Amino acid sequence: MSQNPLSNIVEPIAKTISLGEVTYDRLKDIIIRGAFPPNKKLTVRSVADALGVSTTPARDAINRLLSEGALVNAGPKTVVIPVLTKEVLEEVTATRLALEGLAAERAVANISDKDIASLARLQEVINRSLDKNDYPEVLAANREFHFLLYRRSNWARLVSLIESLWLQVGPSLNVLYPEFAVNRRGVSNHMDILDGLRERDAQKVRRAVEQDLRDGYARLERFLEEYDAEQ
């Protein structure tokens, strides 16, 4: 019997937790942090088995993510992580620049020294994982880095909107590597974010976040052009 391909990516959900919302939150987080590449196929059964839940909460989670555009139908009982189009990338990036820039700027007034230390530790994880070419770990730590920062905006609705945008681009962040592991653009931008936070310079932090998004956009745009040329 073949091993479930999701088993090495996700941890089963404890049976004592309310399963419906938690299954959705767990699957959403997996997609946001780019654990699944574009064109990855999922079934209700594979999700249920990987998370250790019945098919009902797994199906409900998949249906919610279908309605949010994070998944698309690929046939009977199968959904797939969609590939970005250039039009979607442009719209999502422009919106991310506005919302994530705002969240980062607001966060500076609320960030604590403990938060900054946590961000620095996450960056150390990113650096070590880049050295080991462990790109799934890079993506997971990158997601935690950004959302720790954004949550300190203290605007829950803003963070929720940002999460919905990451659902659209998260899987495609896989294509940033290994190029970003070589040039370390993301590392440079994150260091500028940390410097700005330590200096309590809201504009510096916002500029660094926006530069991080622009660098990612440029690489994703090239990928989409190459992908379209091959079709």
MINU-466897 format. One line per field, with one value per residue: z negated, x, y negated of N, C-alpha, C in turn. Coordinates in nm, 2 decimals. Example, Ala and Ser with C-alpha at 12.3 -4.5 7.8 and 13.67 -1.06 7.14 Angstrom:
BEGIN
n.c3	-0.78 -0.71
n.c1	1.32 1.28
n.c2	0.57 0.22
ca.c3	-0.78 -0.71
ca.c1	1.23 1.37
ca.c2	0.45 0.11
c.c3	-0.78 -0.79
c.c1	1.32 1.29
c.c2	0.33 0.00
// end
This chain:
BEGIN
n.c3	0.00 0.09 -0.04 -0.19 -0.02 -0.15 -0.41 -0.51 -0.52 -0.67 -1.01 -1.20 -1.32 -1.65 -1.82 -2.01 -1.95 -1.80 -1.49 -1.23 -1.18 -1.25 -1.07 -0.83 -0.89 -0.92 -0.67 -0.51 -0.61 -0.53 -0.25 -0.23 -0.32 -0.12 -0.10 0.08 0.42 0.73 0.93 0.78 0.69 0.49 0.29 0.12 -0.05 -0.07 -0.21 -0.44 -0.55 -0.60 -0.79 -0.98 -1.02 -0.97 -0.65 -0.63 -0.77 -0.61 -0.35 -0.38 -0.44 -0.20 -0.02 -0.12 -0.06 0.21 0.28 0.21 0.40 0.37 0.43 0.72 0.91 1.05 1.16 1.10 0.76 0.71 0.65 0.74 0.69 0.81 1.09 1.11 1.30 1.51 1.50 1.26 1.08 1.10 1.01 0.75 0.63 0.64 0.46 0.24 0.18 0.10 -0.13 -0.29 -0.33 -0.48 -0.71 -0.80 -0.86 -1.06 -1.25 -1.38 -1.59 -1.78 -1.82 -2.01 -2.20 -2.25 -2.04 -1.82 -1.87 -1.83 -1.56 -1.46 -1.53 -1.37 -1.12 -1.14 -1.12 -0.86 -0.72 -0.79 -0.67 -0.40 -0.35 -0.36 -0.15 -0.21 -0.11 -0.17 -0.44 -0.45 -0.33 -0.52 -0.75 -0.65 -0.61 -0.88 -0.97 -0.83 -0.90 -1.18 -1.21 -1.07 -1.23 -1.45 -1.38 -1.49 -1.37 -1.30 -1.09 -0.87 -0.87 -0.80 -0.54 -0.42 -0.45 -0.27 -0.03 -0.03 0.00 0.27 0.38 0.24 0.31 0.55 0.46 0.44 0.67 0.64 0.56 0.66 0.69 0.52 0.30 0.38 0.45 0.22 0.19 0.04 -0.22 -0.26 -0.24 -0.47 -0.67 -0.65 -0.73 -1.00 -1.10 -1.07 -1.25 -1.49 -1.50 -1.53 -1.30 -1.11 -0.83 -0.71 -0.76 -0.62 -0.36 -0.32 -0.34 -0.12 0.08 0.06 0.15 0.42 0.52 0.52 0.69 0.94 0.99 1.00 1.21 1.43 1.42 1.49 1.75 1.87 1.83 1.98 2.23 2.28 2.31
n.c1	0.08 0.06 0.23 0.06 0.09 0.07 0.13 0.39 0.38 0.18 0.04 -0.15 -0.48 -0.58 -0.81 -0.98 -1.03 -1.25 -1.35 -1.43 -1.37 -1.10 -0.99 -1.03 -0.88 -0.62 -0.57 -0.58 -0.37 -0.16 -0.17 -0.12 0.14 0.28 0.32 0.22 0.28 0.19 -0.07 -0.08 -0.26 -0.54 -0.74 -1.05 -1.03 -0.74 -0.68 -0.83 -0.72 -0.45 -0.48 -0.60 -0.88 -1.24 -1.41 -1.60 -1.54 -1.31 -1.41 -1.57 -1.38 -1.24 -1.44 -1.49 -1.25 -1.25 -1.45 -1.32 -1.13 -0.89 -0.85 -0.93 -1.17 -1.07 -1.17 -1.38 -1.42 -1.17 -0.95 -0.74 -0.44 -0.44 -0.27 -0.11 -0.22 -0.09 -0.25 -0.39 -0.17 -0.07 -0.29 -0.32 -0.07 -0.05 -0.26 -0.16 0.06 -0.05 -0.21 -0.03 0.18 0.05 -0.02 0.23 0.34 0.17 0.23 0.46 0.42 0.32 0.49 0.69 1.00 1.03 0.88 1.04 1.27 1.17 1.11 1.37 1.48 1.32 1.42 1.67 1.62 1.52 1.76 1.93 1.79 1.79 2.06 2.07 1.92 1.65 1.37 1.09 1.09 1.19 0.98 0.78 0.88 0.91 0.64 0.55 0.71 0.62 0.35 0.35 0.45 0.25 0.02 0.07 -0.03 -0.27 -0.51 -0.75 -0.92 -0.78 -0.56 -0.69 -0.77 -0.53 -0.44 -0.62 -0.53 -0.27 -0.35 -0.39 -0.14 0.04 0.11 0.26 0.49 0.68 0.83 1.02 1.25 1.53 1.65 1.62 1.76 2.02 2.07 1.98 1.78 1.54 1.64 1.79 1.59 1.44 1.62 1.64 1.38 1.39 1.59 1.45 1.24 1.37 1.47 1.23 1.11 0.87 0.82 1.05 1.02 0.79 0.87 1.06 0.91 0.75 0.94 1.02 0.79 0.79 1.02 0.96 0.74 0.86 1.02 0.82 0.67 0.85 0.86 0.59 0.59 0.77 0.64 0.40 0.51 0.59 0.36
n.c2	0.12 -0.22 -0.50 -0.78 -1.08 -1.32 -1.28 -1.35 -1.61 -1.73 -1.74 -1.52 -1.61 -1.66 -1.46 -1.57 -1.83 -2.07 -1.98 -2.08 -2.37 -2.37 -2.19 -2.33 -2.56 -2.45 -2.33 -2.56 -2.71 -2.54 -2.57 -2.85 -2.88 -2.77 -2.49 -2.31 -2.28 -2.45 -2.30 -2.07 -1.78 -1.71 -1.50 -1.44 -1.22 -1.19 -1.43 -1.40 -1.16 -1.24 -1.45 -1.31 -1.30 -1.26 -1.22 -1.41 -1.67 -1.72 -1.74 -1.96 -2.16 -2.16 -2.25 -2.50 -2.63 -2.60 -2.78 -3.01 -3.03 -2.92 -2.66 -2.45 -2.27 -1.96 -1.74 -1.44 -1.41 -1.52 -1.79 -2.07 -2.26 -2.58 -2.72 -3.03 -3.31 -3.57 -3.80 -3.77 -3.76 -4.02 -4.18 -4.07 -4.12 -4.41 -4.46 -4.34 -4.49 -4.73 -4.64 -4.48 -4.65 -4.85 -4.70 -4.63 -4.88 -4.98 -4.79 -4.86 -5.04 -4.87 -4.66 -4.44 -4.41 -4.14 -4.03 -4.11 -3.97 -3.72 -3.73 -3.76 -3.51 -3.35 -3.43 -3.33 -3.06 -3.06 -3.13 -2.91 -2.70 -2.78 -2.74 -2.47 -2.40 -2.34 -2.41 -2.39 -2.43 -2.69 -2.83 -2.79 -2.91 -3.17 -3.24 -3.25 -3.45 -3.68 -3.69 -3.71 -3.97 -4.11 -4.06 -4.21 -4.45 -4.48 -4.47 -4.27 -4.22 -4.32 -4.15 -3.91 -3.97 -3.98 -3.72 -3.59 -3.68 -3.56 -3.30 -3.29 -3.32 -3.17 -2.88 -2.92 -3.04 -2.86 -2.86 -3.05 -2.95 -2.76 -3.01 -3.24 -3.14 -3.16 -3.43 -3.56 -3.76 -3.78 -3.75 -3.98 -4.18 -4.10 -4.15 -4.42 -4.48 -4.40 -4.57 -4.82 -4.78 -4.76 -5.02 -5.15 -5.26 -5.32 -5.38 -5.28 -5.01 -4.95 -5.01 -4.81 -4.57 -4.61 -4.61 -4.34 -4.21 -4.31 -4.20 -3.93 -3.93 -4.00 -3.77 -3.57 -3.67 -3.63 -3.35 -3.29 -3.38 -3.21 -2.97 -3.01 -3.02 -2.76 -2.62
ca.c3	0.00 0.11 -0.15 -0.16 0.01 -0.24 -0.55 -0.55 -0.51 -0.77 -1.13 -1.23 -1.41 -1.77 -1.81 -2.11 -1.90 -1.71 -1.37 -1.11 -1.16 -1.26 -0.95 -0.74 -0.92 -0.90 -0.52 -0.46 -0.65 -0.45 -0.12 -0.24 -0.33 0.01 -0.11 0.20 0.54 0.83 1.00 0.68 0.68 0.36 0.28 -0.02 -0.12 -0.11 -0.31 -0.56 -0.61 -0.64 -0.90 -1.09 -1.04 -0.88 -0.52 -0.63 -0.78 -0.50 -0.24 -0.41 -0.42 -0.06 0.04 -0.15 0.01 0.35 0.29 0.20 0.52 0.33 0.50 0.83 0.94 1.15 1.20 1.00 0.63 0.72 0.67 0.77 0.66 0.94 1.14 1.12 1.43 1.50 1.46 1.12 1.01 1.10 0.92 0.61 0.59 0.61 0.34 0.12 0.15 0.02 -0.26 -0.37 -0.36 -0.58 -0.83 -0.85 -0.91 -1.18 -1.35 -1.44 -1.71 -1.87 -1.82 -2.14 -2.19 -2.24 -1.90 -1.73 -1.89 -1.76 -1.41 -1.43 -1.53 -1.24 -1.01 -1.15 -1.06 -0.71 -0.67 -0.79 -0.57 -0.27 -0.34 -0.34 -0.04 -0.26 -0.07 -0.24 -0.58 -0.43 -0.31 -0.64 -0.84 -0.59 -0.64 -1.02 -0.99 -0.78 -0.97 -1.31 -1.19 -1.03 -1.34 -1.54 -1.34 -1.58 -1.29 -1.26 -0.95 -0.77 -0.86 -0.73 -0.40 -0.37 -0.43 -0.15 0.08 -0.03 0.05 0.42 0.43 0.16 0.38 0.65 0.40 0.46 0.79 0.61 0.52 0.57 0.72 0.40 0.21 0.43 0.44 0.09 0.19 -0.07 -0.34 -0.27 -0.27 -0.60 -0.76 -0.65 -0.82 -1.14 -1.13 -1.08 -1.37 -1.61 -1.50 -1.54 -1.18 -1.04 -0.69 -0.67 -0.77 -0.51 -0.23 -0.31 -0.31 0.02 0.17 0.06 0.24 0.56 0.57 0.54 0.81 1.05 1.02 1.04 1.35 1.52 1.42 1.57 1.89 1.92 1.83 2.09 2.36 2.29 2.33
ca.c1	0.00 0.15 0.22 -0.01 0.19 0.05 0.17 0.51 0.37 0.09 0.03 -0.29 -0.55 -0.62 -0.96 -1.05 -1.06 -1.36 -1.27 -1.46 -1.30 -0.96 -0.95 -1.02 -0.76 -0.49 -0.55 -0.56 -0.23 -0.07 -0.17 -0.07 0.29 0.34 0.36 0.17 0.31 0.08 -0.10 -0.09 -0.39 -0.58 -0.88 -1.11 -0.97 -0.60 -0.68 -0.88 -0.62 -0.33 -0.51 -0.66 -1.02 -1.33 -1.42 -1.69 -1.47 -1.21 -1.48 -1.62 -1.27 -1.21 -1.54 -1.47 -1.13 -1.29 -1.53 -1.23 -1.04 -0.76 -0.85 -1.02 -1.20 -0.99 -1.24 -1.46 -1.35 -1.03 -0.93 -0.60 -0.39 -0.43 -0.15 -0.14 -0.21 -0.02 -0.35 -0.41 -0.05 -0.07 -0.39 -0.29 0.05 -0.09 -0.34 -0.07 0.15 -0.13 -0.25 0.08 0.25 -0.02 -0.01 0.37 0.36 0.10 0.28 0.58 0.38 0.28 0.58 0.77 1.13 1.02 0.84 1.15 1.36 1.11 1.13 1.51 1.49 1.26 1.51 1.78 1.57 1.52 1.90 1.98 1.72 1.85 2.19 2.05 1.83 1.53 1.28 0.96 1.11 1.21 0.85 0.70 0.93 0.88 0.50 0.54 0.78 0.54 0.22 0.38 0.46 0.12 -0.07 0.10 -0.10 -0.38 -0.63 -0.77 -0.98 -0.67 -0.48 -0.77 -0.77 -0.39 -0.44 -0.70 -0.44 -0.17 -0.41 -0.38 0.00 0.13 0.17 0.35 0.61 0.78 0.92 1.12 1.37 1.65 1.71 1.63 1.86 2.15 2.09 1.94 1.71 1.45 1.71 1.83 1.47 1.40 1.71 1.59 1.26 1.43 1.65 1.35 1.16 1.46 1.48 1.10 1.10 0.76 0.83 1.16 0.97 0.69 0.95 1.13 0.81 0.71 1.05 1.02 0.69 0.82 1.12 0.89 0.66 0.95 1.05 0.70 0.63 0.94 0.81 0.47 0.62 0.84 0.54 0.32 0.59 0.60 0.23
ca.c2	0.00 -0.33 -0.60 -0.90 -1.18 -1.44 -1.25 -1.41 -1.76 -1.78 -1.66 -1.49 -1.69 -1.59 -1.42 -1.64 -1.96 -2.09 -1.95 -2.15 -2.49 -2.35 -2.13 -2.43 -2.65 -2.38 -2.32 -2.69 -2.74 -2.46 -2.63 -2.98 -2.87 -2.71 -2.35 -2.25 -2.35 -2.46 -2.17 -1.96 -1.73 -1.67 -1.44 -1.44 -1.11 -1.22 -1.53 -1.34 -1.07 -1.32 -1.52 -1.23 -1.34 -1.19 -1.28 -1.53 -1.80 -1.74 -1.79 -2.10 -2.25 -2.18 -2.33 -2.65 -2.68 -2.61 -2.90 -3.12 -3.03 -2.86 -2.53 -2.45 -2.13 -1.90 -1.61 -1.38 -1.39 -1.57 -1.93 -2.10 -2.39 -2.64 -2.80 -3.17 -3.38 -3.70 -3.90 -3.75 -3.80 -4.17 -4.23 -4.03 -4.19 -4.55 -4.47 -4.30 -4.61 -4.82 -4.59 -4.44 -4.77 -4.91 -4.62 -4.64 -5.02 -4.99 -4.70 -4.92 -5.10 -4.77 -4.55 -4.44 -4.35 -3.99 -4.00 -4.13 -3.86 -3.60 -3.75 -3.73 -3.36 -3.29 -3.46 -3.23 -2.93 -3.07 -3.12 -2.77 -2.62 -2.81 -2.67 -2.32 -2.38 -2.29 -2.52 -2.39 -2.49 -2.83 -2.89 -2.78 -3.01 -3.30 -3.27 -3.29 -3.58 -3.79 -3.71 -3.76 -4.11 -4.17 -4.05 -4.32 -4.57 -4.47 -4.48 -4.13 -4.21 -4.34 -4.02 -3.81 -4.00 -3.94 -3.57 -3.55 -3.70 -3.46 -3.18 -3.29 -3.31 -3.08 -2.77 -2.97 -3.09 -2.75 -2.88 -3.15 -2.88 -2.79 -3.14 -3.32 -3.09 -3.20 -3.58 -3.60 -3.89 -3.78 -3.77 -4.12 -4.25 -4.07 -4.22 -4.56 -4.49 -4.39 -4.70 -4.92 -4.75 -4.80 -5.17 -5.20 -5.34 -5.26 -5.39 -5.19 -4.87 -4.94 -5.00 -4.68 -4.48 -4.63 -4.56 -4.20 -4.17 -4.34 -4.11 -3.81 -3.95 -4.00 -3.63 -3.50 -3.71 -3.56 -3.21 -3.27 -3.40 -3.09 -2.87 -3.03 -2.99 -2.62 -2.56
c.c3	0.00 -0.01 -0.10 -0.13 -0.08 -0.38 -0.60 -0.55 -0.63 -0.89 -1.15 -1.33 -1.53 -1.77 -1.91 -2.06 -1.80 -1.57 -1.25 -1.09 -1.17 -1.13 -0.84 -0.76 -0.89 -0.75 -0.46 -0.49 -0.56 -0.31 -0.12 -0.25 -0.22 0.00 0.01 0.32 0.63 0.90 0.91 0.67 0.54 0.37 0.13 -0.10 -0.17 -0.22 -0.45 -0.63 -0.67 -0.77 -1.01 -1.12 -0.95 -0.75 -0.53 -0.66 -0.67 -0.38 -0.26 -0.39 -0.28 0.01 0.01 -0.07 0.16 0.37 0.28 0.31 0.49 0.40 0.62 0.86 1.06 1.20 1.08 0.87 0.62 0.73 0.69 0.72 0.79 0.97 1.16 1.27 1.41 1.45 1.31 1.03 1.00 1.00 0.77 0.55 0.56 0.49 0.22 0.09 0.06 -0.12 -0.35 -0.41 -0.48 -0.71 -0.89 -0.92 -1.05 -1.29 -1.43 -1.58 -1.82 -1.89 -1.95 -2.11 -2.17 -2.10 -1.81 -1.75 -1.83 -1.61 -1.38 -1.44 -1.41 -1.12 -1.02 -1.09 -0.91 -0.66 -0.67 -0.69 -0.43 -0.25 -0.31 -0.22 -0.08 -0.24 -0.14 -0.38 -0.56 -0.41 -0.44 -0.74 -0.78 -0.61 -0.78 -1.04 -0.95 -0.86 -1.12 -1.31 -1.16 -1.15 -1.44 -1.49 -1.42 -1.50 -1.23 -1.12 -0.84 -0.76 -0.78 -0.58 -0.34 -0.35 -0.31 -0.03 0.09 0.02 0.20 0.46 0.36 0.24 0.48 0.59 0.41 0.57 0.76 0.58 0.63 0.60 0.60 0.30 0.25 0.40 0.30 0.08 0.07 -0.20 -0.36 -0.30 -0.42 -0.70 -0.77 -0.74 -0.97 -1.19 -1.16 -1.21 -1.49 -1.62 -1.52 -1.42 -1.10 -0.89 -0.64 -0.66 -0.65 -0.38 -0.22 -0.28 -0.16 0.12 0.18 0.15 0.39 0.61 0.60 0.67 0.93 1.09 1.06 1.18 1.45 1.53 1.51 1.72 1.95 1.93 1.95 2.22 2.38 2.33 2.48
c.c1	0.09 0.12 0.14 0.09 0.18 0.10 0.30 0.50 0.28 0.09 -0.12 -0.35 -0.59 -0.77 -1.04 -1.09 -1.18 -1.30 -1.30 -1.38 -1.15 -0.91 -0.93 -0.89 -0.63 -0.47 -0.52 -0.41 -0.13 -0.05 -0.10 0.09 0.35 0.38 0.32 0.21 0.19 0.06 -0.11 -0.23 -0.42 -0.72 -0.93 -1.05 -0.83 -0.59 -0.72 -0.78 -0.50 -0.36 -0.58 -0.80 -1.11 -1.34 -1.51 -1.62 -1.37 -1.29 -1.53 -1.50 -1.24 -1.31 -1.53 -1.35 -1.16 -1.37 -1.44 -1.13 -0.90 -0.74 -0.95 -1.05 -1.12 -1.06 -1.32 -1.38 -1.21 -1.03 -0.78 -0.57 -0.37 -0.30 -0.19 -0.14 -0.14 -0.12 -0.38 -0.29 -0.04 -0.17 -0.36 -0.17 0.02 -0.17 -0.25 0.01 0.08 -0.16 -0.13 0.17 0.18 -0.01 0.13 0.39 0.29 0.16 0.39 0.54 0.34 0.38 0.66 0.91 1.13 0.98 0.96 1.25 1.30 1.13 1.28 1.54 1.44 1.35 1.63 1.74 1.57 1.66 1.96 1.92 1.76 1.98 2.18 1.96 1.69 1.42 1.14 0.97 1.13 1.07 0.77 0.75 0.90 0.73 0.49 0.60 0.68 0.41 0.24 0.39 0.32 0.02 -0.05 0.04 -0.23 -0.51 -0.66 -0.83 -0.87 -0.59 -0.56 -0.77 -0.63 -0.38 -0.51 -0.61 -0.33 -0.22 -0.39 -0.24 0.09 0.19 0.27 0.48 0.72 0.88 1.02 1.25 1.40 1.71 1.73 1.73 2.00 2.17 2.05 1.86 1.61 1.52 1.75 1.70 1.43 1.49 1.68 1.47 1.30 1.50 1.55 1.27 1.25 1.47 1.34 1.07 0.99 0.77 0.94 1.10 0.87 0.77 1.01 1.03 0.77 0.81 1.05 0.91 0.72 0.93 1.06 0.81 0.75 0.99 0.93 0.65 0.72 0.89 0.69 0.49 0.68 0.73 0.45 0.38 0.60 0.47 0.19
c.c2	-0.12 -0.43 -0.72 -1.01 -1.31 -1.41 -1.31 -1.56 -1.81 -1.69 -1.64 -1.58 -1.61 -1.57 -1.51 -1.79 -1.96 -2.08 -2.03 -2.28 -2.47 -2.28 -2.23 -2.52 -2.58 -2.37 -2.45 -2.73 -2.67 -2.52 -2.77 -2.97 -2.80 -2.57 -2.27 -2.33 -2.36 -2.33 -2.05 -1.92 -1.68 -1.60 -1.46 -1.34 -1.14 -1.32 -1.47 -1.24 -1.14 -1.39 -1.44 -1.26 -1.25 -1.27 -1.41 -1.66 -1.83 -1.79 -1.93 -2.20 -2.27 -2.26 -2.47 -2.70 -2.68 -2.74 -3.03 -3.13 -2.98 -2.72 -2.54 -2.30 -2.08 -1.77 -1.56 -1.36 -1.44 -1.72 -1.95 -2.24 -2.46 -2.71 -2.94 -3.22 -3.52 -3.81 -3.89 -3.80 -3.95 -4.23 -4.20 -4.11 -4.34 -4.56 -4.43 -4.42 -4.70 -4.77 -4.55 -4.55 -4.84 -4.83 -4.63 -4.78 -5.03 -4.90 -4.77 -4.98 -5.00 -4.66 -4.56 -4.39 -4.20 -3.95 -4.01 -4.02 -3.73 -3.61 -3.72 -3.58 -3.30 -3.32 -3.37 -3.10 -2.94 -3.06 -2.98 -2.68 -2.65 -2.74 -2.53 -2.29 -2.32 -2.40 -2.51 -2.45 -2.64 -2.89 -2.89 -2.89 -3.15 -3.34 -3.32 -3.42 -3.69 -3.80 -3.74 -3.91 -4.17 -4.16 -4.16 -4.46 -4.59 -4.50 -4.34 -4.12 -4.23 -4.22 -3.92 -3.84 -3.96 -3.79 -3.53 -3.58 -3.60 -3.32 -3.17 -3.27 -3.21 -2.96 -2.81 -3.02 -2.98 -2.78 -2.99 -3.08 -2.78 -2.93 -3.23 -3.27 -3.13 -3.35 -3.64 -3.73 -3.89 -3.81 -3.92 -4.21 -4.23 -4.14 -4.37 -4.58 -4.49 -4.52 -4.81 -4.90 -4.80 -4.95 -5.23 -5.30 -5.28 -5.27 -5.30 -5.05 -4.85 -4.93 -4.87 -4.57 -4.49 -4.59 -4.41 -4.15 -4.20 -4.24 -3.97 -3.82 -3.94 -3.85 -3.55 -3.54 -3.64 -3.41 -3.19 -3.29 -3.28 -2.98 -2.88 -2.99 -2.84 -2.55 -2.56
// end
